């Protein structure tokens, strides 16, 4: 009897045909070494974790071998980067091995990041160094544990090779799992070329895969707008800053994708920016919902030719859908932040209560995560240098009858603090992955208040602050 293949591939995107991708095998590495395998995620996908940690699995995770059924491709896409259109981007340092069909029938992309050059590399080496791989693993798995739609990390491996980023750094490969890797920029790629046949085929693919109840392009747009409104509201409630919300970094599935110069706020301020390349604050924390609308408007422009023979009507209908984002987002924002205050039945007037607290936090640079968690433990006042204004606010909050169990479920004890991620990266560069594994375990249970992880909930001490984050390239 022939043994079943270790991974159940069924590659629907590869069947879309020429123009959507370039067939590109990963480039083998010198000496792969296993850092981590996400056993729980592997089981969700129907992949044996023991196989992944064995020699054959390690070779696949490093790009040195292809399992049966894999069809490695580099996907084509365009994108608006900081508002400027780049007509051709594509997977410059990643290959999609194929699509995994899980035991329950759900479909997931399996992608290697840092797997070598592709036709879209634009002169780059196609590799990743260890730092961005560990960062994405940690942050994406925290987001999943916090209930945020996100890509996932299945594994991380070292390559035994140096990657040059001004200096020699250890190379690594991340195995990323996603509902799909189709982006707003994927639609832009075909729209700006006037390739309506492929644009229509892409829309049909996305509808079948993500929005099966949609009856056409307008319904597809409506679905993407609704999912993005919820996702961004969840970002805001966690103090998360994506850092580079270009249209090629917005997945039409609604998942958070591409954890480059991302970060979580320590001290709260709405204008907080961490990305080294965001010099104008385009992607600051408070700007993220506005940027989402801008990105969705680009998607709408791409879909208009698929919305019937009356372009004026199509523009009007698509505009109405995009203009619906703020109401959807504000409803999600109120629901998420009300839960953080323990309010199960948010009222319109609760917005003022929430905004008053945020203003106090901004004025006194209170820690975002610890302030909200402190509402549960009774320690929030300690986050303020002048606690009297907070005490006044707290009396009004208590009058609303908060449910502290609800607040506990909405406010993580710990987040992927920038200094802790950096410490794990620094240790990993030295070959010590113990801090990474400890942080992974703690972030995979972010609502569990456990004494053994108490230090990971602390804000950075003087000299530990990480004020700038960098793109993974």
C-alpha positions as CSV (number, residue, x, y, z in Angstrom):
1,X,0.0,0.0,0.0
2,X,1.3,3.5,-0.9
3,X,1.8,5.7,2.1
4,X,-0.3,8.9,2.1
5,X,1.6,12.1,1.4
6,X,2.6,14.0,4.5
7,X,0.7,17.1,3.4
8,X,-2.7,17.2,1.6
9,X,-2.0,19.8,-1.1
10,X,-4.7,21.1,-3.5
11,X,-3.3,24.1,-5.3
12,X,-6.2,26.2,-6.6
13,X,-4.2,29.4,-7.1
14,X,-1.6,27.7,-9.2
15,X,-4.5,26.5,-11.4
16,X,-5.3,30.1,-12.3
17,X,-2.5,29.9,-14.8
18,X,0.2,32.1,-16.4
19,X,0.3,35.8,-15.3
20,X,-0.7,35.2,-11.7
21,X,2.7,33.9,-10.6
22,X,6.1,32.6,-11.6
23,X,6.9,29.0,-11.0
24,X,9.9,29.3,-8.6
25,X,11.4,26.6,-6.4
26,X,13.0,27.6,-3.1
27,X,16.8,27.9,-3.1
28,X,18.4,25.2,-0.9
29,X,20.4,26.3,2.2
30,X,23.7,25.0,3.5
31,X,22.8,23.6,6.9
32,X,19.2,23.9,8.1
33,X,18.6,23.9,11.8
34,X,15.3,23.7,13.6
35,X,14.3,26.6,15.8
36,X,10.6,25.9,16.4
37,X,7.6,23.9,15.0
38,X,4.1,25.0,16.0
39,X,2.7,21.6,16.8
40,X,-0.8,22.7,17.5
41,X,-1.0,24.5,14.2
42,X,0.4,21.5,12.4
43,X,-2.3,19.3,13.8
44,X,-4.9,21.9,12.7
45,X,-3.6,21.5,9.2
46,X,-3.5,17.7,9.4
47,X,0.3,17.6,9.3
48,X,2.1,15.3,11.6
49,X,4.3,17.5,13.9
50,X,6.7,14.5,14.3
51,X,7.2,14.5,10.5
52,X,7.9,18.2,10.5
53,X,10.6,17.9,13.1
54,X,12.2,15.0,11.4
55,X,14.9,15.2,8.7
56,X,12.4,15.2,5.8
57,X,10.2,17.9,7.4
58,X,13.3,20.0,8.2
59,X,14.4,19.9,4.6
60,X,11.0,21.1,3.4
61,X,10.9,23.9,6.0
62,X,14.3,25.1,4.8
63,X,13.5,24.9,1.1
64,X,15.9,22.0,0.5
65,X,13.2,19.5,-0.5
66,X,9.6,19.6,-1.8
67,X,7.0,17.2,-0.5
68,X,4.7,15.4,-3.0
69,X,2.0,17.8,-4.3
70,X,3.8,21.0,-3.7
71,X,3.9,23.5,-6.6
72,X,6.2,26.3,-5.5
73,X,5.2,29.7,-7.0
74,X,6.1,33.4,-6.4
75,X,2.9,35.4,-6.6
76,X,2.6,38.6,-8.7
77,X,1.2,41.8,-7.2
78,X,1.5,45.5,-7.3
79,X,0.9,48.0,-4.5
80,X,0.7,51.5,-3.3
81,X,3.6,52.1,-1.0
82,X,3.2,55.2,1.2
83,X,0.7,56.4,-1.4
84,X,2.8,55.9,-4.5
85,X,2.0,53.1,-7.0
86,X,4.6,50.4,-7.6
87,X,3.2,48.6,-10.7
88,X,5.2,45.4,-10.0
89,X,6.2,44.0,-6.7
90,X,5.4,40.4,-6.1
91,X,7.0,37.8,-3.8
92,X,10.6,38.8,-3.8
93,X,11.7,36.6,-0.9
94,X,8.9,34.0,-0.5
95,X,7.5,31.1,-2.4
96,X,4.0,29.6,-1.9
97,X,4.6,25.8,-1.6
98,X,0.9,25.1,-2.1
99,X,-2.5,25.0,-0.4
100,X,-3.1,22.6,2.4
101,X,-6.6,21.2,2.9
102,X,-7.1,20.6,6.6
103,X,-9.1,17.6,7.9
104,X,-12.2,19.8,8.3
105,X,-11.9,21.0,4.7
106,X,-10.5,24.4,5.4
107,X,-7.9,25.6,2.9
108,X,-4.6,27.3,3.9
109,X,-1.6,28.6,2.1
110,X,1.8,27.2,3.1
111,X,4.5,29.7,2.3
112,X,8.3,29.9,2.9
113,X,9.6,33.4,3.7
114,X,13.3,33.9,3.1
115,X,13.6,31.1,0.7
116,X,15.8,32.7,-1.9
117,X,15.5,35.0,-5.0
118,X,12.5,35.0,-7.3
119,X,11.8,36.9,-10.6
120,X,10.3,39.6,-8.3
121,X,13.3,40.1,-6.1
122,X,14.4,43.3,-7.8
123,X,18.1,42.6,-7.2
124,X,17.6,41.4,-3.7
125,X,18.9,38.2,-2.3
126,X,15.5,36.8,-1.4
127,X,16.6,35.8,2.0
128,X,15.6,36.8,5.5
129,X,17.8,37.2,8.5
130,X,16.9,35.8,11.9
131,X,15.4,38.9,13.5
132,X,12.4,39.4,11.3
133,X,11.6,35.7,11.4
134,X,11.5,35.5,15.2
135,X,9.5,38.8,15.3
136,X,6.9,37.5,12.9
137,X,6.6,34.2,14.7
138,X,6.1,35.8,18.1
139,X,3.7,38.6,17.0
140,X,1.6,36.5,14.7
141,X,1.1,33.8,17.3
142,X,0.2,36.3,19.9
143,X,-2.4,37.9,17.5
144,X,-3.9,34.4,16.9
145,X,-4.1,33.8,20.7
146,X,-5.7,37.2,21.2
147,X,-8.4,36.3,18.6
148,X,-7.2,38.7,15.8
149,X,-7.5,37.4,12.2
150,X,-3.9,36.8,11.2
151,X,-1.4,34.8,9.3
152,X,0.3,32.1,11.4
153,X,3.8,30.8,12.0
154,X,4.2,27.1,11.4
155,X,7.9,26.9,11.8
156,X,11.2,28.7,11.9
157,X,14.6,27.3,10.9
158,X,18.1,28.6,10.6
159,X,20.0,28.3,7.3
160,X,23.6,28.0,8.3
161,X,24.3,30.9,6.0
162,X,25.0,34.6,6.6
163,X,22.7,37.3,5.2
164,X,24.2,40.7,4.5
165,X,22.2,43.7,5.9
166,X,25.0,46.2,6.2
167,X,26.7,43.5,8.3
168,X,26.6,39.7,8.3
169,X,23.6,38.3,10.1
170,X,22.4,34.7,10.6
171,X,19.9,33.6,7.9
172,X,16.5,32.0,8.7
173,X,13.3,30.9,7.0
174,X,9.8,31.2,8.3
175,X,7.0,28.9,7.3
176,X,3.9,31.1,7.1
177,X,0.3,29.8,7.0
178,X,-2.6,32.0,5.7
179,X,-6.1,31.7,4.6
180,X,-4.6,33.1,1.3
181,X,-2.0,35.5,0.3
182,X,-4.2,37.5,-2.1
183,X,-3.8,41.2,-1.4
184,X,-5.4,44.5,-2.5
185,X,-2.2,44.8,-4.6
186,X,-2.9,41.6,-6.4
187,X,-6.1,43.1,-7.8
188,X,-4.1,46.3,-8.6
189,X,-1.6,44.3,-10.6
190,X,-4.2,43.2,-13.2
191,X,-6.3,46.4,-13.0
192,X,-3.5,48.8,-13.9
193,X,-2.7,46.5,-16.9
194,X,-6.3,46.5,-18.1
195,X,-6.3,42.7,-17.9
196,X,-10.0,42.2,-17.2
197,X,-10.0,38.5,-17.9
198,X,-7.4,37.8,-15.2
199,X,-9.0,40.4,-12.9
200,X,-12.3,38.6,-13.2
201,X,-10.7,35.2,-12.6
202,X,-9.0,36.6,-9.5
203,X,-12.3,38.0,-8.2
204,X,-14.0,34.6,-8.8
205,X,-11.2,32.8,-7.0
206,X,-11.4,35.1,-4.0
207,X,-15.2,34.8,-3.8
208,X,-15.1,31.1,-4.0
209,X,-12.4,30.9,-1.3
210,X,-13.3,33.6,1.1
211,X,-16.8,35.0,0.3
212,X,-18.9,32.1,-1.0
213,X,-22.1,34.0,-0.4
214,X,-21.1,37.0,-2.5
215,X,-23.0,37.3,-5.8
216,X,-20.5,39.4,-7.6
217,X,-17.7,42.0,-7.3
218,X,-19.8,44.5,-5.3
219,X,-20.6,41.9,-2.7
220,X,-16.9,40.9,-2.7
221,X,-16.0,44.5,-1.9
222,X,-18.7,44.7,0.8
223,X,-17.2,41.6,2.4
224,X,-13.7,42.9,2.4
225,X,-14.7,46.2,3.8
226,X,-16.6,44.5,6.7
227,X,-13.7,42.2,7.6
228,X,-11.1,45.0,7.5
229,X,-13.2,47.1,9.7
230,X,-13.3,44.4,12.4
231,X,-9.6,43.6,12.0
232,X,-8.4,47.2,12.4
233,X,-10.7,47.7,15.4
234,X,-9.0,44.8,17.0
235,X,-5.6,46.2,16.2
236,X,-6.6,49.5,17.9
237,X,-7.9,47.7,21.0
238,X,-4.5,46.0,21.5
239,X,-2.4,49.1,20.9
240,X,-1.0,47.5,17.7
241,X,0.7,49.5,15.0
242,X,1.2,47.6,11.7
243,X,3.8,50.0,10.6
244,X,3.5,49.6,6.8
245,X,-0.1,49.5,5.7
246,X,0.7,49.5,2.0
247,X,-2.0,48.0,-0.3
248,X,0.3,45.1,-1.0
249,X,0.2,44.4,2.8
250,X,-3.6,44.3,3.1
251,X,-5.0,40.8,2.6
252,X,-8.4,40.6,1.1
253,X,-9.2,37.7,3.5
254,X,-9.2,40.2,6.4
255,X,-6.1,38.6,8.0
256,X,-3.3,40.7,9.4
257,X,-0.3,40.1,7.1
258,X,3.3,41.1,6.8
259,X,4.7,41.8,10.3
260,X,7.6,44.1,9.3
261,X,8.2,47.2,11.3
262,X,5.2,46.5,13.5
263,X,5.1,47.2,17.2
264,X,2.8,47.5,20.3
265,X,2.6,50.7,22.3
266,X,4.1,50.8,25.7
267,X,3.2,54.4,26.8
268,X,0.0,55.5,25.0
269,X,-0.2,58.3,22.5
270,X,-2.4,58.2,19.4
271,X,0.4,59.6,17.2
272,X,2.8,56.8,18.0
273,X,5.0,55.6,15.2
274,X,7.7,53.0,15.3
275,X,8.6,52.2,11.7
276,X,12.0,53.7,10.6
277,X,10.6,54.3,7.1
278,X,7.3,56.1,8.2
279,X,8.9,59.5,8.7
280,X,5.6,61.4,8.1
281,X,3.4,59.3,10.4
282,X,1.2,58.0,7.6
283,X,0.8,54.7,9.5
284,X,0.6,56.0,13.1
285,X,-1.7,54.2,15.5
286,X,-4.5,56.7,15.1
287,X,-4.2,56.8,11.3
288,X,-4.7,53.1,10.7
289,X,-8.5,53.3,10.1
290,X,-8.1,56.2,7.7
291,X,-5.4,54.3,5.8
292,X,-7.7,51.3,5.6
293,X,-10.4,53.3,3.9
294,X,-7.8,54.6,1.4
295,X,-6.6,51.1,0.7
296,X,-10.1,49.9,0.2
297,X,-10.8,52.7,-2.2
298,X,-8.0,51.4,-4.3
299,X,-9.6,47.9,-4.2
300,X,-13.0,49.4,-5.2
301,X,-11.3,51.1,-8.2
302,X,-10.0,47.8,-9.3
303,X,-13.4,46.1,-9.0
304,X,-15.5,48.7,-10.8
305,X,-15.0,47.2,-14.3
306,X,-16.5,44.0,-13.0
307,X,-19.6,45.6,-11.6
308,X,-21.7,45.8,-14.8
309,X,-22.1,47.9,-17.9
310,X,-23.0,51.2,-16.3
311,X,-19.7,52.6,-15.0
312,X,-21.4,55.6,-13.3
313,X,-23.7,53.4,-11.3
314,X,-20.8,51.1,-10.4
315,X,-18.7,54.0,-9.1
316,X,-21.7,55.2,-7.0
317,X,-22.3,51.8,-5.6
318,X,-18.7,51.1,-4.8
319,X,-18.2,54.5,-3.2
320,X,-21.2,53.9,-1.0
321,X,-19.7,50.6,0.2
322,X,-16.3,52.1,0.9
323,X,-18.0,55.0,2.7
324,X,-19.7,52.5,4.9
325,X,-16.3,51.5,6.5
326,X,-16.3,54.3,9.2
327,X,-19.6,53.2,10.6
328,X,-18.6,49.5,10.7
329,X,-15.2,50.4,12.2
330,X,-16.7,52.7,14.8
331,X,-19.2,50.0,15.9
332,X,-16.3,47.5,16.2
333,X,-14.2,50.0,18.0
334,X,-16.9,50.8,20.5
335,X,-17.6,47.1,21.1
336,X,-13.9,46.2,21.6
337,X,-13.1,49.2,23.9
338,X,-16.3,48.8,25.9
339,X,-15.4,45.2,26.5
340,X,-12.0,46.4,27.8
341,X,-13.9,48.4,30.3
342,X,-16.1,45.4,31.1
343,X,-19.2,46.9,29.5
344,X,-21.2,44.1,27.8
345,X,-23.9,46.4,26.5
346,X,-22.1,49.4,25.1
347,X,-24.2,52.6,24.7
348,X,-23.4,55.6,22.5
349,X,-22.5,57.6,25.6
350,X,-19.8,55.1,26.5
351,X,-17.7,56.5,23.7
352,X,-17.1,59.6,25.8
353,X,-16.1,57.5,28.8
354,X,-13.6,55.5,26.7
355,X,-12.2,58.7,25.1
356,X,-11.8,60.4,28.4
357,X,-9.6,57.5,29.7
358,X,-7.6,57.6,26.5
359,X,-7.0,61.3,26.8
360,X,-5.8,60.9,30.4
361,X,-3.5,58.1,29.3
362,X,-2.1,60.2,26.5
363,X,-1.6,63.2,28.7
364,X,0.4,61.2,31.3
365,X,1.9,58.6,28.9
366,X,0.3,55.8,30.8
367,X,1.1,52.3,29.7
368,X,-1.6,51.1,27.3
369,X,-1.8,47.4,28.2
370,X,-1.1,47.8,31.9
371,X,-3.7,50.6,32.3
372,X,-6.5,48.5,30.8
373,X,-5.4,45.3,32.6
374,X,-5.1,47.4,35.8
375,X,-8.9,48.0,35.6
376,X,-9.3,44.3,36.3
377,X,-6.7,44.1,39.1
378,X,-7.4,47.5,40.7
379,X,-3.9,48.7,39.9
380,X,-4.6,51.1,37.0
381,X,-4.1,54.2,39.1
382,X,-0.4,53.3,39.5
383,X,0.1,53.9,35.7
384,X,-0.6,57.6,36.2
385,X,1.8,60.2,37.6
386,X,-1.2,62.2,38.9
387,X,-3.9,59.7,39.9
388,X,-6.5,62.3,40.9
389,X,-8.0,62.8,37.4
390,X,-8.0,59.0,36.9
391,X,-9.9,58.6,40.3
392,X,-12.5,61.0,39.0
393,X,-12.9,59.0,35.8
394,X,-13.0,55.7,37.7
395,X,-16.0,56.9,39.7
396,X,-18.0,57.4,36.5
397,X,-16.8,54.0,35.2
398,X,-17.8,52.2,38.4
399,X,-21.2,53.8,38.1
400,X,-21.7,52.0,34.8
401,X,-21.4,48.6,36.7
402,X,-18.5,47.0,34.8
403,X,-18.1,43.3,34.6
404,X,-14.5,42.6,35.5
405,X,-14.6,39.0,34.1
406,X,-15.5,40.5,30.7
407,X,-12.7,43.0,31.1
408,X,-10.2,40.3,32.0
409,X,-11.2,38.4,28.9
410,X,-10.6,41.5,26.7
411,X,-7.3,42.8,28.2
412,X,-4.2,40.7,27.8
413,X,-1.8,40.4,30.7
414,X,1.1,40.6,28.4
415,X,1.8,41.7,24.8
416,X,4.8,41.2,22.5
417,X,6.7,44.2,24.0
418,X,9.3,45.5,21.7
419,X,12.2,45.2,24.1
420,X,11.3,41.6,24.9
421,X,11.2,40.7,21.2
422,X,14.6,42.5,20.8
423,X,16.0,40.5,23.7
424,X,14.9,37.3,22.2
425,X,16.4,38.2,18.8
426,X,19.7,39.3,20.4
427,X,19.9,36.0,22.3
428,X,19.0,34.0,19.1
429,X,21.8,35.7,17.2
430,X,24.1,34.3,19.8
431,X,22.5,30.9,19.3
432,X,20.4,30.9,22.5
433,X,16.7,30.4,21.7
434,X,15.6,29.9,25.3
435,X,14.2,33.5,25.6
436,X,12.4,33.0,22.3
437,X,10.7,29.8,23.4
438,X,9.8,31.2,26.8
439,X,8.3,34.3,25.1
440,X,6.4,32.1,22.6
441,X,4.8,30.1,25.4
442,X,3.8,33.3,27.3
443,X,2.4,35.0,24.3
444,X,0.4,32.0,23.3
445,X,-1.5,32.4,26.5
446,X,-1.7,36.2,26.8
447,X,-4.7,36.3,29.2
448,X,-3.2,33.8,31.7
449,X,-1.9,35.7,34.8
450,X,1.0,33.3,35.8
451,X,3.7,34.3,38.2
452,X,6.4,32.6,36.2
453,X,5.8,35.1,33.4
454,X,5.3,38.2,35.5
455,X,8.4,39.9,34.3
456,X,7.2,39.7,30.7
457,X,4.2,42.0,31.5
458,X,6.5,44.8,32.7
459,X,7.2,47.9,30.6
460,X,10.8,48.5,29.5
461,X,13.1,49.9,32.1
462,X,15.2,52.9,31.4
463,X,17.6,52.0,28.6
464,X,15.5,49.1,27.4
465,X,13.1,51.1,25.2
466,X,12.8,50.2,21.6
467,X,11.7,53.3,19.8
468,X,12.3,52.3,16.2
469,X,11.5,49.1,14.3
470,X,12.7,48.1,10.8
471,X,11.3,46.4,7.7
472,X,12.2,42.7,7.5
473,X,14.0,43.1,4.2
